[in-house]
Amino acid sequence: MLFSRVLQHEGELTKKGVTVGTNGGTQIVDLTVKRLETPESIRGLVMIVFADVKKYSTGILSSELPPEFNGNSLIVQLENELKEAKDEILGIREEMQTSQEELKSTNEEMQSANEEMQSTNEELNTSKEEMQSLNEELQTVNHELQSKVNDLSQANNDMKNLLNSTDIATLFLDDDLNIRRFTNRTSTIIKLIPGDIGRPVTDIATDLHYPDLESDAREVLHSLVLSEKSVPASNNRWFTVKIMPYRTLDNRIDGLVITFNDISTAIKLEHSLRETEESCRFLIDTMQVGAMIQDKSGALLLSNREAQRILGFSGEALQGKTLDQLLLKFVREDGSDFPEHERPELMALQTGKPVKGVIFGIVGHSDKVLRWIRMSSFPRIRKGGEKPDQLYSSFFEINDPGSMVN
């Protein structure tokens, strides 16, 4: 009690006549408790001093007591001790009351904290339920996303296999002409490896002789108009290079698609056909008889030089015209009109059978000169057809029609 009072209020307190236990007996001491202020190093410490006093008893005669322990002094001392005991009891009561109030306040705070904890716990439970619900939704979304990823992966695999199966080299570029994707066939034209993804296409070696590839690609990006060219390549190869804008599903331009279609065989056939055509043209033009090819309506598709001389027109003037449009009249030997149903080219187209050696006279629009010719016509019927689709006619000029009659 003295200890707490010294710490709280007073710097030094003394309690006299305190009985303490010793080995086999008791001893009366004066107890002093002092709070130390100096020196600085021990400030705040408490010093307790026990001062020994002689033992006395209230049962002895007052004449036997020391002078300081006469009757009045003893009563005063006892009264002082009683007062101190009362003061201590009052202090203890005050401390107890203070402690009770503090405990009551603490209890109220604990109750308030407990209520807050309960409220927090309820909020946590609610949050837990919301988190569980959100987790379930996330799992559902995750399953849907996984399903879409699988579908996308499958579609990507299908597209890759489809592009590779077409055997058409295809190259995908972004807006900066960097390589985005390519099919296996492309590697036989442009020296590409998987590590080239993201590199500019202009940095890659190629077999194409196409120096304008970059400028044409940028022009397509600018104009959004398809570009298509036949381009030679090494080893006598030819490719049709088609450059198209890459359009997304929302119609947004996102780069280019370039296809390389191998037309080497077609080019070779074209050259071969051109050579054959030139040879046939040379052969037909050097023939001493007129030769012409007509379609199923009788319009001229092809004629040689002798036919042009006899009919009196150039090849360009004959192209697409019928004999009726080119000639003024058809005549017999007696000067009468030659009937249409006996004309060899019309008979051959009508019957689908060859008509040979028909003699008649013709008068051209250009010079109005009568010429006598002998004509044979041969229809061509394609496999599966019923009527001729083309007609070949040959004819030559004669001087005496009477001598040519069979």
ChimeraX attribute file (.defattr): number of C-alpha atoms within 10 A of each C-alpha:
attribute: neighborCount
match mode: 1-to-1
recipient: residues
	/A:1	9
	/A:2	17
	/A:3	17
	/A:4	10
	/A:5	15
	/A:6	16
	/A:7	16
	/A:8	9
	/A:9	8
	/A:10	14
	/A:11	14
	/A:12	18
	/A:13	15
	/A:14	14
	/A:15	15
	/A:16	17
	/A:17	20
	/A:18	15
	/A:19	13
	/A:20	10
	/A:21	9
	/A:22	9
	/A:23	6
	/A:24	5
	/A:25	7
	/A:26	11
	/A:27	16
	/A:28	19
	/A:29	19
	/A:30	15
	/A:31	18
	/A:32	17
	/A:33	22
	/A:34	19
	/A:35	19
	/A:36	15
	/A:37	13
	/A:38	10
	/A:39	7
	/A:40	8
	/A:41	8
	/A:42	11
	/A:43	11
	/A:44	12
	/A:45	12
	/A:46	16
	/A:47	12
	/A:48	14
	/A:49	12
	/A:50	15
	/A:51	13
	/A:52	14
	/A:53	13
	/A:54	9
	/A:55	11
	/A:56	13
	/A:57	8
	/A:58	10
	/A:59	6
	/A:60	9
	/A:61	10
	/A:62	13
	/A:63	10
	/A:64	9
	/A:65	14
	/A:66	10
	/A:67	10
	/A:68	9
	/A:69	18
	/A:70	15
	/A:71	15
	/A:72	10
	/A:73	12
	/A:74	14
	/A:75	12
	/A:76	13
	/A:77	15
	/A:78	13
	/A:79	12
	/A:80	14
	/A:81	16
	/A:82	12
	/A:83	12
	/A:84	13
	/A:85	12
	/A:86	12
	/A:87	12
	/A:88	15
	/A:89	13
	/A:90	12
	/A:91	14
	/A:92	14
	/A:93	12
	/A:94	12
	/A:95	12
	/A:96	13
	/A:97	12
	/A:98	12
	/A:99	14
	/A:100	13
	/A:101	12
	/A:102	12
	/A:103	14
	/A:104	12
	/A:105	12
	/A:106	13
	/A:107	13
	/A:108	12
	/A:109	12
	/A:110	14
	/A:111	12
	/A:112	12
	/A:113	13
	/A:114	12
	/A:115	12
	/A:116	12
	/A:117	14
	/A:118	12
	/A:119	12
	/A:120	13
	/A:121	13
	/A:122	12
	/A:123	12
	/A:124	14
	/A:125	12
	/A:126	12
	/A:127	13
	/A:128	13
	/A:129	12
	/A:130	12
	/A:131	14
	/A:132	12
	/A:133	12
	/A:134	13
	/A:135	12
	/A:136	12
	/A:137	12
	/A:138	13
	/A:139	12
	/A:140	12
	/A:141	12
	/A:142	12
	/A:143	12
	/A:144	12
	/A:145	12
	/A:146	12
	/A:147	12
	/A:148	12
	/A:149	12
	/A:150	12
	/A:151	12
	/A:152	12
	/A:153	12
	/A:154	12
	/A:155	12
	/A:156	12
	/A:157	12
	/A:158	12
	/A:159	12
	/A:160	15
	/A:161	13
	/A:162	12
	/A:163	17
	/A:164	17
	/A:165	12
	/A:166	11
	/A:167	15
	/A:168	16
	/A:169	23
	/A:170	22
	/A:171	22
	/A:172	22
	/A:173	24
	/A:174	18
	/A:175	15
	/A:176	14
	/A:177	19
	/A:178	19
	/A:179	22
	/A:180	18
	/A:181	17
	/A:182	24
	/A:183	21
	/A:184	19
	/A:185	18
	/A:186	21
	/A:187	16
	/A:188	11
	/A:189	18
	/A:190	16
	/A:191	12
	/A:192	19
	/A:193	12
	/A:194	9
	/A:195	7
	/A:196	17
	/A:197	15
	/A:198	15
	/A:199	15
	/A:200	15
	/A:201	22
	/A:202	13
	/A:203	9
	/A:204	13
	/A:205	11
	/A:206	18
	/A:207	14
	/A:208	17
	/A:209	12
	/A:210	15
	/A:211	9
	/A:212	8
	/A:213	15
	/A:214	13
	/A:215	10
	/A:216	16
	/A:217	24
	/A:218	17
	/A:219	15
	/A:220	18
	/A:221	22
	/A:222	10
	/A:223	9
	/A:224	16
	/A:225	12
	/A:226	14
	/A:227	15
	/A:228	15
	/A:229	12
	/A:230	16
	/A:231	16
	/A:232	19
	/A:233	16
	/A:234	11
	/A:235	8
	/A:236	9
	/A:237	17
	/A:238	22
	/A:239	21
	/A:240	16
	/A:241	22
	/A:242	17
	/A:243	26
	/A:244	20
	/A:245	25
	/A:246	19
	/A:247	13
	/A:248	10
	/A:249	6
	/A:250	6
	/A:251	8
	/A:252	10
	/A:253	15
	/A:254	15
	/A:255	23
	/A:256	26
	/A:257	20
	/A:258	21
	/A:259	21
	/A:260	23
	/A:261	16
	/A:262	20
	/A:263	16
	/A:264	17
	/A:265	11
	/A:266	12
	/A:267	16
	/A:268	14
	/A:269	12
	/A:270	12
	/A:271	12
	/A:272	12
	/A:273	12
	/A:274	12
	/A:275	12
	/A:276	12
	/A:277	12
	/A:278	12
	/A:279	12
	/A:280	12
	/A:281	16
	/A:282	12
	/A:283	11
	/A:284	18
	/A:285	17
	/A:286	13
	/A:287	14
	/A:288	14
	/A:289	18
	/A:290	24
	/A:291	23
	/A:292	21
	/A:293	19
	/A:294	24
	/A:295	19
	/A:296	16
	/A:297	15
	/A:298	19
	/A:299	19
	/A:300	21
	/A:301	17
	/A:302	18
	/A:303	24
	/A:304	22
	/A:305	21
	/A:306	21
	/A:307	26
	/A:308	18
	/A:309	12
	/A:310	18
	/A:311	22
	/A:312	20
	/A:313	18
	/A:314	14
	/A:315	16
	/A:316	11
	/A:317	11
	/A:318	22
	/A:319	15
	/A:320	15
	/A:321	16
	/A:322	16
	/A:323	18
	/A:324	12
	/A:325	13
	/A:326	17
	/A:327	16
	/A:328	16
	/A:329	17
	/A:330	22
	/A:331	18
	/A:332	15
	/A:333	14
	/A:334	7
	/A:335	10
	/A:336	10
	/A:337	13
	/A:338	18
	/A:339	10
	/A:340	11
	/A:341	10
	/A:342	13
	/A:343	18
	/A:344	23
	/A:345	26
	/A:346	19
	/A:347	18
	/A:348	23
	/A:349	26
	/A:350	14
	/A:351	12
	/A:352	18
	/A:353	16
	/A:354	18
	/A:355	21
	/A:356	17
	/A:357	16
	/A:358	18
	/A:359	24
	/A:360	22
	/A:361	22
	/A:362	21
	/A:363	19
	/A:364	21
	/A:365	15
	/A:366	12
	/A:367	11
	/A:368	13
	/A:369	14
	/A:370	14
	/A:371	19
	/A:372	22
	/A:373	22
	/A:374	20
	/A:375	22
	/A:376	20
	/A:377	26
	/A:378	22
	/A:379	27
	/A:380	20
	/A:381	16
	/A:382	11
	/A:383	6
	/A:384	6
	/A:385	9
	/A:386	9
	/A:387	16
	/A:388	20
	/A:389	17
	/A:390	20
	/A:391	26
	/A:392	20
	/A:393	22
	/A:394	20
	/A:395	22
	/A:396	18
	/A:397	19
	/A:398	16
	/A:399	10
	/A:400	11
	/A:401	17
	/A:402	10
	/A:403	8
	/A:404	13
	/A:405	10
	/A:406	6
